[in-house]
Amino acid sequence: MGNRVRRDRLQIVYNILDVCTTETNKTAIVYRVNLNFRSINPYLDLLIKNGLVEKNGSTIYKTTSNGVKLMKDIESIQNTLKF
């Protein structure tokens, strides 16, 4: 099966938050996070519902201050555990 590394959900969430630190559209998120349009929707819905990403208009996404805080928390955990 090769050496394909499977990302966990937390890493995908982090990647989406990171991409959205600058306003971006769904297409850019899909390509930069390396997901497909079907799989990105549940993540975006979850992040919006929890106030971590805001949707401006119908197509632009932006990480909120709470999202930035979560990113820092994830980085801290990864540094502590040496992932």
N, C-alpha and C positions, 0 to 999 in steps of 0.2 A: 504493500500500500504506500510505500514511500515514507518520507519523513515529514509529512504534512503536520503542522502544529495546529491544533484546534484551540481557538480562543474561547474563554469562558464568557459568560454574559456580562460580568463586571468589566472585563477588558473591552468588550464591544461598547458598553455604556460609556466608559471613559473615552474611547475613540470618538464616539459621536459628540460628546460634550466638547472635546478638544477641537474637532472640526467646526463646531458651531460657535466657538469663541469669537469668530468673525461671522457676521451675518452671511448665511449661505442658503442655497436652495436644496431641495431633496435630491436632485440629480447629482450635485457635487458631493453630498453626504454619502450617497450610495457608492460612488466611485472611490472616494477617499477612504472610506471605512471598509471597502471591499465586501459589500453585501449586495443583495438584489432588492428590487423594489417591493417584493412581497414580504421579505423578512425585515425590512427597515421600519415598516409601519407600526408594528407592535412596540418596538423600542421608542420611536418618537411619541407614540400615544402615552406610554408609561412616563417618559421624561416630562412631557407637557403636563400630564395629570398631577405629577408630583412637584411641579413648579421649578424644574431644573432646566427646562428649555421653554422659550416662548415662541409662539408662531405669530409673525407679523404679516398681516394680510393673509393671502391664501398659500404663499409659496416660500416665504423666508423664515428661517429658523435661527434663533440666537440663544446661546447659553446665558442663563440668569446668574445673579450673584450666588444664589444657593447652589447652582450647578458648578460654578467655579470652586466653591468651598468643598463640594463633594470630590471634585478632581484632586484637590490638595490632600483630602483625607485618604483617597485611594493611593496616591503617591506615597504618603506617609506609611501606610500599611505595607505597600510593596517594598519600601526601603527597609522597614523594620524586619520583614520576613526574608529579605534578600532574594526576591523573585527575579 
